[in-house]
Amino acid sequence: MEKTILKPQPGPQEKFLSSSADICIYGGAAGGGKTYALLLEPLRHINNKDFSALIFRRESTQISAVGGLWDTSKEIYPLLNAEPKITPRYTWTFPSGAKVAFGHLNYEDDKYGWQGSQITLLCFDELTHFTESQFFYMLSRNRSAKSGIKPYVRATTNPEADSWVADFIKWWIDPETGYPIPERSGVIRYMARYNDIIYWFDTIEQFNEFRDSLGAEASTLLPKTVTFIASKLSDNKILMENDPGYIANLLAMDNVNKERLLNGNWKIVPSAGEVFPRAKANIIEVLPSNIVRYVRAWDLAATEDKKKAKEQGRHAKTAGVLLAKTSNGRYIVVDVINKALSAENVRKTVLNTAKIDKHTYKNVRVRVTKDPAQAGKDQAEQYIKLLAGFNVVAVQESGDKETRAEGFAAQWQAGNVDILLADWNKEYLDQMDAFPESFLKDMVDASSNAFNEIESMNTSHVPKSGGVMNRDSYWNALY
């Protein structure tokens, strides 16, 4: 029987698993073998019966998702005779009694559920997904009275320019380019957090001088050693060989995420004219005959948008974008509604537009947003009832507007989006081109939601041809 050898790949992964730092953060790009390295880390202690490791993801579903932490751990830990358990939490127990468990911190206050815990090895998968306060609170749980192992922390991350992590590791990042500084990767520094302020030192002597300057009240202050180890896809030879198409997936992303996840840039952020550049939009005068799907998505001017608009003396608008997909994979912005409306007229507009869309394009799915609060759920139910007889879905949004726009932005930047010539084109292109710096992003949100809904549909519906009704004249008759 062939023996299986568990070991890190040469390079950054091996460097990560051999670091002596109290806190070691690993990553900086997608595909660098980060999660696998995190799962290998506890193996050095599995013969210690008092050893415990806790590996966090921000959301519980990220643990159990196909190909996620739990699935990957099943490729490793059974080889060492570990026994799995999924309740009350996902846990592996090794023959010695050592344990590796998986946890989540969906909400800020979830950190208090770990009060009183003693965790020898504390791990965070995708550190930028966690808040700074969650990280430092859990650091207080990083202790071990019996194992004899000095408690330590390991974390993986992808670049996120606006995150607290970017500021935390900035010494290891070139401030001009945003790329990791190769000669600093793995270099250990000293960190102390005093009165919620983080102080950095190159030597223990510098720290001692700092502590002495604070007087007796800081006499018990101790530093943590910290390092950052950069990695990227090219460091993961196994993934490159087993899944050569993975790099093609990264190359197909929008420019900002390609720079972040492929090249490991910690400074790149979306800016006006880059996410939905006007020059990449292709104006067409007639719809093609090979359309296979239609989705009308609505951005219903959320409470927060209304509040911001009011503070600026503006009107929050309701946006409805009708997006089509063709059999050869192109996307067409067919129609855009963007109006400041009362609540009553919003409902009337959504219903009347559904009627027009059905008459004109036959099979059109309608997507409305479901806010997580109870009021949002009640509103979604009202729209489902209002649109009885239509193909309608209510979907709860996740992530920020920039994240939700990534899929549509990638297609736009690749030149795969057409826009039907109409009088709304200028207003639409102005807002898209200005994203994410534009004040209100209603049409962007509606466009992104329409795209995401089209891509979530499993079957293609070829619409029957239908007569075209003039929307403006129809509205004029109604209002």
C-alpha positions, 0 to 999 in steps of 0.5 A: 500500500502506497504511503501518503506523505503530508507536507507543505509545498516548498516556498511560502507554504513551508515558510508559513508552517515553520514560522516561530511568530506568535501571530503569522498571517499568510496569503495575499492572493488567491490559490496560494494553498492557504487553507490547506496550510492552515489545516496542516498546522495543528498536526505537529501537536496531535500527540498532545492530549491537552492540545486544542485548535480552533479554526474560524470562518466568518459564516457557518456555511463557509465551514460546511460548503462543498469544497470548504474547510470541512471537506478539505479537512476530510482529505487530511485528518482521517489519514491520522485516524482522527474521528469526526463529529459534527455536533454541537460543532464540527470537530476532529478528535485524534487518538491522543485526545487532541482536538481540532474544531471549527467555529464561526463569528457571523455577528460581532457579539458571537465573540462573547460566546467563547468567553472562558475558552482556552484555545492553544492554536487559534486560526482565522481563515480569510482574516479580512472577513473578521472585524478587528475587535473580533480578532483581538477579543479572541486573542484573549482566549488564546491560552493553554494551562495544561498543554505545555504549548505556547499559545499562538495564532495563524491566519490566512487572507486575501488582499482587501485595501479597505480592511483593518488587516491592510493597515495591520500588515502595512510594514510588509507592503510597498506603499507605492505599488501595493505589492508585498515586499519580498525581502520582508516576507516572513520577517518578525516584528514585535507588536503591543496593544496598549489602550486600544492602540497598536505599537510596533517595534523592530527589536525587543529592546525597543519594546522594553524602552517603550514599556518602561516609559509608560511607568508602573501601570504598564509593567505587565504589558507583553509583546506579541511577535508578528509576521506576514508571509506573502504567497500567490497562485504560482507558489501552489504547483499542485493546484496549477497542475491539477486545475490549470483552468483556475488561472483562467478563472482569475484572468476572467475577473474584473480588473480590480479583483484580478489585480487583488487575487492574482497579483496580490495587490493590497492597494488597488480599489475600484475607482470611477471609470474603471469598474464600468468604463463607458468606452466598453459599452456597446450600443445596439439599435435592435434586439437580436433574435437569440435572447434566451433569458430576461430578468428585471431586477429592482433596487427599491431605494433602501432605508439607508439610501433614503437617509443619505439622500435626504441628508444631501437634499436629494431624492433616493430613486427606485431603479428597475433594470431589464437585462437579457442574455443571448444564446452566445453568452452576451448580455443586453441592458434592454430597459432601465427605469430610474425614478423618485417615487412614493411608496405607493407609486413604487408598488404600482410601477413594479406591477405595471412594469411586470405587465408591460415586460410580460406583454413585450418579452413574454417570459421575464423573471422579476427579482426584488430585494429582501432586506434581512430585517423583519420589515424587509421580509414583510415588504418582500412578502408584499411584493410576492403577493403583488406579483402573483401570476408572474415569475418573481423571486425575493433575494436577500443581498449579501456583501457590499455593492462593490462585491455584488457588482463584480460578476457584471463588471467582469463581463462589462470590462470584457466587452460582453455587454450591449445596451439598447439605444434609448433615451435613458442611456446617458443617465445610465452610463453616467452612473455606471461610469462613476461607480463606485464614487457616484453618490447613489448607486441604484441603477448599478445595484439593479444591474448587478442583481439582474446579472446575478439572477440570470446566472443563477437560473439553471434553464434557458427559456426562449421567449416567444416574439411579442409586440412592443408596447411604448412604456412611456405612453403606457405610464402616462395613461396610468398616472 
